[in-house]
Amino acid sequence: MEKKKLDRLSELTRISRERELTEKEKAERTELRNEYRRAVTGNLRAQLESMTIVEPDGSKIKVSDLKRSGEES
């Protein structure tokens, strides 16, 4: 997410503490929050899928391979 958008989200949050947001501002804040959540979730998913699990026997399994083969439980 762009810094400009994060700054705007922070600004709207600050404003909401001082006064009631307009409907347009509330909608903008909701849209920015959802975009932020998608970005964080996507980054976390990418990090997790790039990890490798080392089994006690020394074998290595990529988390992304577990997901594809259906062994994630």
PDB file with SEQRES, HELIX, SHEET and CRYST1 records, atoms N, CA, C and O in Angstrom:
SEQRES   1 A   73  MET GLU LYS LYS LYS LEU ASP ARG LEU SER GLU LEU THR          
SEQRES   2 A   73  ARG ILE SER ARG GLU ARG GLU LEU THR GLU LYS GLU LYS          
SEQRES   3 A   73  ALA GLU ARG THR GLU LEU ARG ASN GLU TYR ARG ARG ALA          
SEQRES   4 A   73  VAL THR GLY ASN LEU ARG ALA GLN LEU GLU SER MET THR          
SEQRES   5 A   73  ILE VAL GLU PRO ASP GLY SER LYS ILE LYS VAL SER ASP          
SEQRES   6 A   73  LEU LYS ARG SER GLY GLU GLU SER                              
HELIX    1 AA1 LYS A    3  GLU A   18  1                                  16    
HELIX    2 AA2 GLU A   23  GLU A   49  1                                  27    
HELIX    3 AA3 VAL A   63  SER A   69  1                                   7    
SHEET    1 AA1 2 THR A  52  VAL A  54  0                                        
SHEET    2 AA1 2 LYS A  60  LYS A  62 -1                                        
CRYST1    1.000    1.000    1.000  90.00  90.00  90.00 P 1           1          
ATOM      1  N   MET A   1       0.849  -1.175   0.000  1.00  0.00           N  
ATOM      2  CA  MET A   1       0.000   0.000   0.000  1.00  0.00           C  
ATOM      3  C   MET A   1       0.894   1.237   0.000  1.00  0.00           C  
ATOM      4  O   MET A   1       1.914   1.279   0.687  1.00  0.00           O  
ATOM      5  N   GLU A   2       0.511   2.208  -0.753  1.00  0.00           N  
ATOM      6  CA  GLU A   2       1.295   3.430  -0.888  1.00  0.00           C  
ATOM      7  C   GLU A   2       1.309   4.225   0.415  1.00  0.00           C  
ATOM      8  O   GLU A   2       0.336   4.226   1.169  1.00  0.00           O  
ATOM      9  N   LYS A   3       2.415   4.891   0.662  1.00  0.00           N  
ATOM     10  CA  LYS A   3       2.550   5.714   1.866  1.00  0.00           C  
ATOM     11  C   LYS A   3       1.488   6.806   1.890  1.00  0.00           C  
ATOM     12  O   LYS A   3       0.961   7.145   2.950  1.00  0.00           O  
ATOM     13  N   LYS A   4       1.181   7.349   0.733  1.00  0.00           N  
ATOM     14  CA  LYS A   4       0.179   8.411   0.635  1.00  0.00           C  
ATOM     15  C   LYS A   4      -1.175   7.923   1.178  1.00  0.00           C  
ATOM     16  O   LYS A   4      -1.869   8.650   1.889  1.00  0.00           O  
ATOM     17  N   LYS A   5      -1.528   6.703   0.835  1.00  0.00           N  
ATOM     18  CA  LYS A   5      -2.798   6.145   1.289  1.00  0.00           C  
ATOM     19  C   LYS A   5      -2.763   5.848   2.786  1.00  0.00           C  
ATOM     20  O   LYS A   5      -3.747   6.073   3.492  1.00  0.00           O  
ATOM     21  N   LEU A   6      -1.629   5.343   3.268  1.00  0.00           N  
ATOM     22  CA  LEU A   6      -1.489   5.094   4.702  1.00  0.00           C  
ATOM     23  C   LEU A   6      -1.592   6.394   5.491  1.00  0.00           C  
ATOM     24  O   LEU A   6      -2.227   6.443   6.545  1.00  0.00           O  
ATOM     25  N   ASP A   7      -0.968   7.438   4.977  1.00  0.00           N  
ATOM     26  CA  ASP A   7      -1.044   8.743   5.629  1.00  0.00           C  
ATOM     27  C   ASP A   7      -2.487   9.240   5.666  1.00  0.00           C  
ATOM     28  O   ASP A   7      -2.930   9.799   6.670  1.00  0.00           O  
ATOM     29  N   ARG A   8      -3.209   9.038   4.582  1.00  0.00           N  
ATOM     30  CA  ARG A   8      -4.606   9.479   4.538  1.00  0.00           C  
ATOM     31  C   ARG A   8      -5.443   8.682   5.531  1.00  0.00           C  
ATOM     32  O   ARG A   8      -6.309   9.249   6.198  1.00  0.00           O  
ATOM     33  N   LEU A   9      -5.202   7.387   5.641  1.00  0.00           N  
ATOM     34  CA  LEU A   9      -5.919   6.552   6.605  1.00  0.00           C  
ATOM     35  C   LEU A   9      -5.638   7.038   8.024  1.00  0.00           C  
ATOM     36  O   LEU A   9      -6.554   7.128   8.842  1.00  0.00           O  
ATOM     37  N   SER A  10      -4.398   7.346   8.316  1.00  0.00           N  
ATOM     38  CA  SER A  10      -4.033   7.873   9.633  1.00  0.00           C  
ATOM     39  C   SER A  10      -4.717   9.214   9.885  1.00  0.00           C  
ATOM     40  O   SER A  10      -5.202   9.479  10.985  1.00  0.00           O  
ATOM     41  N   GLU A  11      -4.750  10.040   8.870  1.00  0.00           N  
ATOM     42  CA  GLU A  11      -5.389  11.351   8.993  1.00  0.00           C  
ATOM     43  C   GLU A  11      -6.877  11.202   9.303  1.00  0.00           C  
ATOM     44  O   GLU A  11      -7.402  11.890  10.178  1.00  0.00           O  
ATOM     45  N   LEU A  12      -7.549  10.313   8.594  1.00  0.00           N  
ATOM     46  CA  LEU A  12      -8.977  10.092   8.842  1.00  0.00           C  
ATOM     47  C   LEU A  12      -9.221   9.559  10.247  1.00  0.00           C  
ATOM     48  O   LEU A  12     -10.210   9.913  10.888  1.00  0.00           O  
ATOM     49  N   THR A  13      -8.326   8.716  10.720  1.00  0.00           N  
ATOM     50  CA  THR A  13      -8.453   8.187  12.076  1.00  0.00           C  
ATOM     51  C   THR A  13      -8.291   9.308  13.101  1.00  0.00           C  
ATOM     52  O   THR A  13      -9.043   9.388  14.073  1.00  0.00           O  
ATOM     53  N   ARG A  14      -7.309  10.167  12.874  1.00  0.00           N  
ATOM     54  CA  ARG A  14      -7.106  11.316  13.762  1.00  0.00           C  
ATOM     55  C   ARG A  14      -8.340  12.223  13.779  1.00  0.00           C  
ATOM     56  O   ARG A  14      -8.789  12.660  14.838  1.00  0.00           O  
ATOM     57  N   ILE A  15      -8.873  12.494  12.601  1.00  0.00           N  
ATOM     58  CA  ILE A  15     -10.055  13.354  12.489  1.00  0.00           C  
ATOM     59  C   ILE A  15     -11.242  12.743  13.225  1.00  0.00           C  
ATOM     60  O   ILE A  15     -12.011  13.449  13.877  1.00  0.00           O  
ATOM     61  N   SER A  16     -11.384  11.414  13.115  1.00  0.00           N  
ATOM     62  CA  SER A  16     -12.530  10.744  13.745  1.00  0.00           C  
ATOM     63  C   SER A  16     -12.491  10.855  15.262  1.00  0.00           C  
ATOM     64  O   SER A  16     -13.525  10.745  15.920  1.00  0.00           O  
ATOM     65  N   ARG A  17     -11.310  11.072  15.820  1.00  0.00           N  
ATOM     66  CA  ARG A  17     -11.198  11.248  17.270  1.00  0.00           C  
ATOM     67  C   ARG A  17     -11.620  12.650  17.693  1.00  0.00           C  
ATOM     68  O   ARG A  17     -11.973  12.875  18.850  1.00  0.00           O  
ATOM     69  N   GLU A  18     -11.582  13.575  16.766  1.00  0.00           N  
ATOM     70  CA  GLU A  18     -11.913  14.968  17.062  1.00  0.00           C  
ATOM     71  C   GLU A  18     -13.375  15.292  16.756  1.00  0.00           C  
ATOM     72  O   GLU A  18     -14.009  16.080  17.457  1.00  0.00           O  
ATOM     73  N   ARG A  19     -13.895  14.673  15.700  1.00  0.00           N  
ATOM     74  CA  ARG A  19     -15.271  14.957  15.291  1.00  0.00           C  
ATOM     75  C   ARG A  19     -15.820  13.762  14.521  1.00  0.00           C  
ATOM     76  O   ARG A  19     -15.089  12.844  14.152  1.00  0.00           O  
ATOM     77  N   GLU A  20     -17.114  13.802  14.294  1.00  0.00           N  
ATOM     78  CA  GLU A  20     -17.777  12.761  13.500  1.00  0.00           C  
ATOM     79  C   GLU A  20     -17.354  12.897  12.034  1.00  0.00           C  
ATOM     80  O   GLU A  20     -17.346  13.999  11.484  1.00  0.00           O  
ATOM     81  N   LEU A  21     -17.005  11.779  11.411  1.00  0.00           N  
ATOM     82  CA  LEU A  21     -16.652  11.802   9.996  1.00  0.00           C  
ATOM     83  C   LEU A  21     -17.914  11.934   9.146  1.00  0.00           C  
ATOM     84  O   LEU A  21     -18.991  11.480   9.533  1.00  0.00           O  
ATOM     85  N   THR A  22     -17.762  12.560   7.988  1.00  0.00           N  
ATOM     86  CA  THR A  22     -18.877  12.614   7.048  1.00  0.00           C  
ATOM     87  C   THR A  22     -19.045  11.227   6.428  1.00  0.00           C  
ATOM     88  O   THR A  22     -18.161  10.379   6.542  1.00  0.00           O  
ATOM     89  N   GLU A  23     -20.160  11.009   5.787  1.00  0.00           N  
ATOM     90  CA  GLU A  23     -20.401   9.710   5.139  1.00  0.00           C  
ATOM     91  C   GLU A  23     -19.328   9.420   4.089  1.00  0.00           C  
ATOM     92  O   GLU A  23     -18.870   8.286   3.955  1.00  0.00           O  
ATOM     93  N   LYS A  24     -18.934  10.457   3.350  1.00  0.00           N  
ATOM     94  CA  LYS A  24     -17.903  10.291   2.327  1.00  0.00           C  
ATOM     95  C   LYS A  24     -16.566   9.898   2.971  1.00  0.00           C  
ATOM     96  O   LYS A  24     -15.857   9.034   2.456  1.00  0.00           O  
ATOM     97  N   GLU A  25     -16.229  10.530   4.088  1.00  0.00           N  
ATOM     98  CA  GLU A  25     -14.982  10.209   4.794  1.00  0.00           C  
ATOM     99  C   GLU A  25     -15.030   8.806   5.378  1.00  0.00           C  
ATOM    100  O   GLU A  25     -14.031   8.087   5.352  1.00  0.00           O  
ATOM    101  N   LYS A  26     -16.192   8.410   5.907  1.00  0.00           N  
ATOM    102  CA  LYS A  26     -16.346   7.055   6.448  1.00  0.00           C  
ATOM    103  C   LYS A  26     -16.145   6.014   5.355  1.00  0.00           C  
ATOM    104  O   LYS A  26     -15.480   5.001   5.568  1.00  0.00           O  
ATOM    105  N   ALA A  27     -16.722   6.269   4.185  1.00  0.00           N  
ATOM    106  CA  ALA A  27     -16.582   5.337   3.066  1.00  0.00           C  
ATOM    107  C   ALA A  27     -15.124   5.249   2.619  1.00  0.00           C  
ATOM    108  O   ALA A  27     -14.615   4.165   2.335  1.00  0.00           O  
ATOM    109  N   GLU A  28     -14.464   6.400   2.560  1.00  0.00           N  
ATOM    110  CA  GLU A  28     -13.051   6.420   2.172  1.00  0.00           C  
ATOM    111  C   GLU A  28     -12.205   5.660   3.183  1.00  0.00           C  
ATOM    112  O   GLU A  28     -11.321   4.893   2.804  1.00  0.00           O  
ATOM    113  N   ARG A  29     -12.472   5.871   4.469  1.00  0.00           N  
ATOM    114  CA  ARG A  29     -11.721   5.179   5.516  1.00  0.00           C  
ATOM    115  C   ARG A  29     -11.932   3.671   5.430  1.00  0.00           C  
ATOM    116  O   ARG A  29     -10.983   2.900   5.571  1.00  0.00           O  
ATOM    117  N   THR A  30     -13.163   3.255   5.201  1.00  0.00           N  
ATOM    118  CA  THR A  30     -13.463   1.820   5.073  1.00  0.00           C  
ATOM    119  C   THR A  30     -12.722   1.223   3.884  1.00  0.00           C  
ATOM    120  O   THR A  30     -12.152   0.137   3.983  1.00  0.00           O  
ATOM    121  N   GLU A  31     -12.733   1.936   2.760  1.00  0.00           N  
ATOM    122  CA  GLU A  31     -12.030   1.457   1.569  1.00  0.00           C  
ATOM    123  C   GLU A  31     -10.520   1.345   1.826  1.00  0.00           C  
ATOM    124  O   GLU A  31      -9.889   0.362   1.439  1.00  0.00           O  
ATOM    125  N   LEU A  32      -9.959   2.350   2.475  1.00  0.00           N  
ATOM    126  CA  LEU A  32      -8.520   2.327   2.774  1.00  0.00           C  
ATOM    127  C   LEU A  32      -8.180   1.225   3.777  1.00  0.00           C  
ATOM    128  O   LEU A  32      -7.150   0.563   3.646  1.00  0.00           O  
ATOM    129  N   ARG A  33      -9.032   1.028   4.766  1.00  0.00           N  
ATOM    130  CA  ARG A  33      -8.806  -0.050   5.746  1.00  0.00           C  
ATOM    131  C   ARG A  33      -8.818  -1.409   5.054  1.00  0.00           C  
ATOM    132  O   ARG A  33      -7.962  -2.253   5.319  1.00  0.00           O  
ATOM    133  N   ASN A  34      -9.784  -1.617   4.170  1.00  0.00           N  
ATOM    134  CA  ASN A  34      -9.874  -2.897   3.462  1.00  0.00           C  
ATOM    135  C   ASN A  34      -8.651  -3.123   2.578  1.00  0.00           C  
ATOM    136  O   ASN A  34      -8.132  -4.237   2.503  1.00  0.00           O  
ATOM    137  N   GLU A  35      -8.196  -2.075   1.916  1.00  0.00           N  
ATOM    138  CA  GLU A  35      -6.995  -2.194   1.083  1.00  0.00           C  
ATOM    139  C   GLU A  35      -5.779  -2.527   1.950  1.00  0.00           C  
ATOM    140  O   GLU A  35      -4.946  -3.348   1.567  1.00  0.00           O  
ATOM    141  N   TYR A  36      -5.683  -1.891   3.109  1.00  0.00           N  
ATOM    142  CA  TYR A  36      -4.580  -2.156   4.030  1.00  0.00           C  
ATOM    143  C   TYR A  36      -4.614  -3.609   4.501  1.00  0.00           C  
ATOM    144  O   TYR A  36      -3.583  -4.281   4.532  1.00  0.00           O  
ATOM    145  N   ARG A  37      -5.799  -4.088   4.866  1.00  0.00           N  
ATOM    146  CA  ARG A  37      -5.932  -5.491   5.315  1.00  0.00           C  
ATOM    147  C   ARG A  37      -5.518  -6.462   4.216  1.00  0.00           C  
ATOM    148  O   ARG A  37      -4.823  -7.443   4.480  1.00  0.00           O  
ATOM    149  N   ARG A  38      -5.943  -6.190   2.984  1.00  0.00           N  
ATOM    150  CA  ARG A  38      -5.567  -7.075   1.865  1.00  0.00           C  
ATOM    151  C   ARG A  38      -4.051  -7.088   1.669  1.00  0.00           C  
ATOM    152  O   ARG A  38      -3.461  -8.136   1.406  1.00  0.00           O  
ATOM    153  N   ALA A  39      -3.427  -5.916   1.799  1.00  0.00           N  
ATOM    154  CA  ALA A  39      -1.975  -5.826   1.630  1.00  0.00           C  
ATOM    155  C   ALA A  39      -1.253  -6.601   2.721  1.00  0.00           C  
ATOM    156  O   ALA A  39      -0.308  -7.338   2.438  1.00  0.00           O  
ATOM    157  N   VAL A  40      -1.691  -6.442   3.966  1.00  0.00           N  
ATOM    158  CA  VAL A  40      -1.050  -7.139   5.085  1.00  0.00           C  
ATOM    159  C   VAL A  40      -1.244  -8.645   4.949  1.00  0.00           C  
ATOM    160  O   VAL A  40      -0.304  -9.417   5.137  1.00  0.00           O  
ATOM    161  N   THR A  41      -2.456  -9.056   4.623  1.00  0.00           N  
ATOM    162  CA  THR A  41      -2.742 -10.478   4.461  1.00  0.00           C  
ATOM    163  C   THR A  41      -1.926 -11.080   3.321  1.00  0.00           C  
ATOM    164  O   THR A  41      -1.390 -12.180   3.454  1.00  0.00           O  
ATOM    165  N   GLY A  42      -1.829 -10.373   2.216  1.00  0.00           N  
ATOM    166  CA  GLY A  42      -1.049 -10.855   1.073  1.00  0.00           C  
ATOM    167  C   GLY A  42       0.422 -10.983   1.406  1.00  0.00           C  
ATOM    168  O   GLY A  42       1.062 -11.964   1.029  1.00  0.00           O  
ATOM    169  N   ASN A  43       0.970  -9.992   2.117  1.00  0.00           N  
ATOM    170  CA  ASN A  43       2.380 -10.059   2.514  1.00  0.00           C  
ATOM    171  C   ASN A  43       2.632 -11.217   3.467  1.00  0.00           C  
ATOM    172  O   ASN A  43       3.623 -11.933   3.328  1.00  0.00           O  
ATOM    173  N   LEU A  44       1.740 -11.405   4.434  1.00  0.00           N  
ATOM    174  CA  LEU A  44       1.895 -12.500   5.380  1.00  0.00           C  
ATOM    175  C   LEU A  44       1.815 -13.847   4.674  1.00  0.00           C  
ATOM    176  O   LEU A  44       2.614 -14.745   4.939  1.00  0.00           O  
ATOM    177  N   ARG A  45       0.854 -13.980   3.782  1.00  0.00           N  
ATOM    178  CA  ARG A  45       0.701 -15.238   3.034  1.00  0.00           C  
ATOM    179  C   ARG A  45       1.962 -15.541   2.220  1.00  0.00           C  
ATOM    180  O   ARG A  45       2.421 -16.682   2.179  1.00  0.00           O  
ATOM    181  N   ALA A  46       2.514 -14.517   1.579  1.00  0.00           N  
ATOM    182  CA  ALA A  46       3.727 -14.709   0.781  1.00  0.00           C  
ATOM    183  C   ALA A  46       4.892 -15.138   1.660  1.00  0.00           C  
ATOM    184  O   ALA A  46       5.673 -16.008   1.275  1.00  0.00           O  
ATOM    185  N   GLN A  47       5.016 -14.532   2.843  1.00  0.00           N  
ATOM    186  CA  GLN A  47       6.093 -14.910   3.764  1.00  0.00           C  
ATOM    187  C   GLN A  47       5.932 -16.348   4.229  1.00  0.00           C  
ATOM    188  O   GLN A  47       6.896 -17.113   4.239  1.00  0.00           O  
ATOM    189  N   LEU A  48       4.713 -16.716   4.613  1.00  0.00           N  
ATOM    190  CA  LEU A  48       4.480 -18.072   5.101  1.00  0.00           C  
ATOM    191  C   LEU A  48       4.727 -19.107   4.017  1.00  0.00           C  
ATOM    192  O   LEU A  48       5.323 -20.151   4.279  1.00  0.00           O  
ATOM    193  N   GLU A  49       4.275 -18.826   2.802  1.00  0.00           N  
ATOM    194  CA  GLU A  49       4.439 -19.795   1.727  1.00  0.00           C  
ATOM    195  C   GLU A  49       5.886 -19.930   1.274  1.00  0.00           C  
ATOM    196  O   GLU A  49       6.236 -20.920   0.631  1.00  0.00           O  
ATOM    197  N   SER A  50       6.723 -18.967   1.591  1.00  0.00           N  
ATOM    198  CA  SER A  50       8.132 -19.070   1.213  1.00  0.00           C  
ATOM    199  C   SER A  50       8.953 -19.809   2.271  1.00  0.00           C  
ATOM    200  O   SER A  50      10.139 -20.065   2.063  1.00  0.00           O  
ATOM    201  N   MET A  51       8.337 -20.150   3.395  1.00  0.00           N  
ATOM    202  CA  MET A  51       9.047 -20.847   4.465  1.00  0.00           C  
ATOM    203  C   MET A  51       9.217 -22.326   4.146  1.00  0.00           C  
ATOM    204  O   MET A  51       8.480 -22.911   3.353  1.00  0.00           O  
ATOM    205  N   THR A  52      10.207 -22.895   4.789  1.00  0.00           N  
ATOM    206  CA  THR A  52      10.489 -24.319   4.640  1.00  0.00           C  
ATOM    207  C   THR A  52      10.446 -24.975   6.017  1.00  0.00           C  
ATOM    208  O   THR A  52      11.001 -24.448   6.980  1.00  0.00           O  
ATOM    209  N   ILE A  53       9.788 -26.122   6.102  1.00  0.00           N  
ATOM    210  CA  ILE A  53       9.714 -26.889   7.345  1.00  0.00           C  
ATOM    211  C   ILE A  53      10.794 -27.956   7.299  1.00  0.00           C  
ATOM    212  O   ILE A  53      10.899 -28.704   6.326  1.00  0.00           O  
ATOM    213  N   VAL A  54      11.598 -28.023   8.357  1.00  0.00           N  
ATOM    214  CA  VAL A  54      12.625 -29.054   8.445  1.00  0.00           C  
ATOM    215  C   VAL A  54      12.107 -30.135   9.391  1.00  0.00           C  
ATOM    216  O   VAL A  54      11.888 -29.886  10.576  1.00  0.00           O  
ATOM    217  N   GLU A  55      11.917 -31.332   8.852  1.00  0.00           N  
ATOM    218  CA  GLU A  55      11.417 -32.462   9.634  1.00  0.00           C  
ATOM    219  C   GLU A  55      12.534 -33.017  10.526  1.00  0.00           C  
ATOM    220  O   GLU A  55      13.710 -32.758  10.273  1.00  0.00           O  
ATOM    221  N   PRO A  56      12.176 -33.779  11.566  1.00  0.00           N  
ATOM    222  CA  PRO A  56      13.200 -34.364  12.455  1.00  0.00           C  
ATOM    223  C   PRO A  56      14.223 -35.228  11.716  1.00  0.00           C  
ATOM    224  O   PRO A  56      15.372 -35.332  12.146  1.00  0.00           O  
ATOM    225  N   ASP A  57      13.814 -35.846  10.612  1.00  0.00           N  
ATOM    226  CA  ASP A  57      14.752 -36.692   9.853  1.00  0.00           C  
ATOM    227  C   ASP A  57      15.652 -35.872   8.928  1.00  0.00           C  
ATOM    228  O   ASP A  57      16.493 -36.428   8.221  1.00  0.00           O  
ATOM    229  N   GLY A  58      15.473 -34.538   8.934  1.00  0.00           N  
ATOM    230  CA  GLY A  58      16.314 -33.675   8.119  1.00  0.00           C  
ATOM    231  C   GLY A  58      15.723 -33.308   6.769  1.00  0.00           C  
ATOM    232  O   GLY A  58      16.260 -32.453   6.065  1.00  0.00           O  
ATOM    233  N   SER A  59      14.628 -33.946   6.409  1.00  0.00           N  
ATOM    234  CA  SER A  59      14.007 -33.609   5.124  1.00  0.00           C  
ATOM    235  C   SER A  59      13.356 -32.225   5.215  1.00  0.00           C  
ATOM    236  O   SER A  59      12.948 -31.777   6.286  1.00  0.00           O  
ATOM    237  N   LYS A  60      13.274 -31.574   4.070  1.00  0.00           N  
ATOM    238  CA  LYS A  60      12.716 -30.230   4.019  1.00  0.00           C  
ATOM    239  C   LYS A  60      11.467 -30.225   3.158  1.00  0.00           C  
ATOM    240  O   LYS A  60      11.418 -30.846   2.097  1.00  0.00           O  
ATOM    241  N   ILE A  61      10.460 -29.511   3.637  1.00  0.00           N  
ATOM    242  CA  ILE A  61       9.196 -29.413   2.920  1.00  0.00           C  
ATOM    243  C   ILE A  61       8.832 -27.929   2.825  1.00  0.00           C  
ATOM    244  O   ILE A  61       8.794 -27.221   3.831  1.00  0.00           O  
ATOM    245  N   LYS A  62       8.570 -27.480   1.614  1.00  0.00           N  
ATOM    246  CA  LYS A  62       8.130 -26.092   1.437  1.00  0.00           C  
ATOM    247  C   LYS A  62       6.662 -25.994   1.835  1.00  0.00           C  
ATOM    248  O   LYS A  62       5.860 -26.858   1.484  1.00  0.00           O  
ATOM    249  N   VAL A  63       6.318 -24.951   2.559  1.00  0.00           N  
ATOM    250  CA  VAL A  63       4.933 -24.754   2.980  1.00  0.00           C  
ATOM    251  C   VAL A  63       4.019 -24.647   1.763  1.00  0.00           C  
ATOM    252  O   VAL A  63       2.891 -25.139   1.792  1.00  0.00           O  
ATOM    253  N   SER A  64       4.487 -24.017   0.712  1.00  0.00           N  
ATOM    254  CA  SER A  64       3.667 -23.885  -0.496  1.00  0.00           C  
ATOM    255  C   SER A  64       3.354 -25.251  -1.108  1.00  0.00           C  
ATOM    256  O   SER A  64       2.289 -25.428  -1.700  1.00  0.00           O  
ATOM    257  N   ASP A  65       4.264 -26.216  -0.974  1.00  0.00           N  
ATOM    258  CA  ASP A  65       4.006 -27.566  -1.477  1.00  0.00           C  
ATOM    259  C   ASP A  65       2.943 -28.270  -0.635  1.00  0.00           C  
ATOM    260  O   ASP A  65       2.120 -29.015  -1.168  1.00  0.00           O  
ATOM    261  N   LEU A  66       2.957 -28.037   0.678  1.00  0.00           N  
ATOM    262  CA  LEU A  66       1.946 -28.631   1.547  1.00  0.00           C  
ATOM    263  C   LEU A  66       0.561 -28.131   1.163  1.00  0.00           C  
ATOM    264  O   LEU A  66      -0.400 -28.899   1.129  1.00  0.00           O  
ATOM    265  N   LYS A  67       0.469 -26.867   0.883  1.00  0.00           N  
ATOM    266  CA  LYS A  67      -0.811 -26.286   0.532  1.00  0.00           C  
ATOM    267  C   LYS A  67      -1.361 -26.909  -0.747  1.00  0.00           C  
ATOM    268  O   LYS A  67      -2.545 -27.233  -0.836  1.00  0.00           O  
ATOM    269  N   ARG A  68      -0.491 -27.067  -1.722  1.00  0.00           N  
ATOM    270  CA  ARG A  68      -0.937 -27.619  -3.012  1.00  0.00           C  
ATOM    271  C   ARG A  68      -1.339 -29.082  -2.907  1.00  0.00           C  
ATOM    272  O   ARG A  68      -2.269 -29.520  -3.584  1.00  0.00           O  
ATOM    273  N   SER A  69      -0.640 -29.849  -2.059  1.00  0.00           N  
ATOM    274  CA  SER A  69      -0.930 -31.276  -1.990  1.00  0.00           C  
ATOM    275  C   SER A  69      -2.086 -31.595  -1.029  1.00  0.00           C  
ATOM    276  O   SER A  69      -2.520 -32.744  -0.943  1.00  0.00           O  
ATOM    277  N   GLY A  70      -2.583 -30.577  -0.305  1.00  0.00           N  
ATOM    278  CA  GLY A  70      -3.724 -30.794   0.576  1.00  0.00           C  
ATOM    279  C   GLY A  70      -3.354 -31.362   1.923  1.00  0.00           C  
ATOM    280  O   GLY A  70      -4.230 -31.861   2.630  1.00  0.00           O  
ATOM    281  N   GLU A  71      -2.099 -31.310   2.306  1.00  0.00           N  
ATOM    282  CA  GLU A  71      -1.658 -31.884   3.575  1.00  0.00           C  
ATOM    283  C   GLU A  71      -1.663 -30.883   4.723  1.00  0.00           C  
ATOM    284  O   GLU A  71      -1.110 -31.171   5.784  1.00  0.00           O  
ATOM    285  N   GLU A  72      -2.264 -29.735   4.541  1.00  0.00           N  
ATOM    286  CA  GLU A  72      -2.257 -28.714   5.582  1.00  0.00           C  
ATOM    287  C   GLU A  72      -3.361 -28.931   6.593  1.00  0.00           C  
ATOM    288  O   GLU A  72      -4.493 -28.520   6.341  1.00  0.00           O  
ATOM    289  N   SER A  73      -3.092 -29.549   7.711  1.00  0.00           N  
ATOM    290  CA  SER A  73      -4.075 -29.699   8.763  1.00  0.00           C  
ATOM    291  C   SER A  73      -3.461 -29.571  10.093  1.00  0.00           C  
ATOM    292  O   SER A  73      -4.155 -29.672  11.105  1.00  0.00           O  
TER     293      SER A  73                                                      
END                                                                             
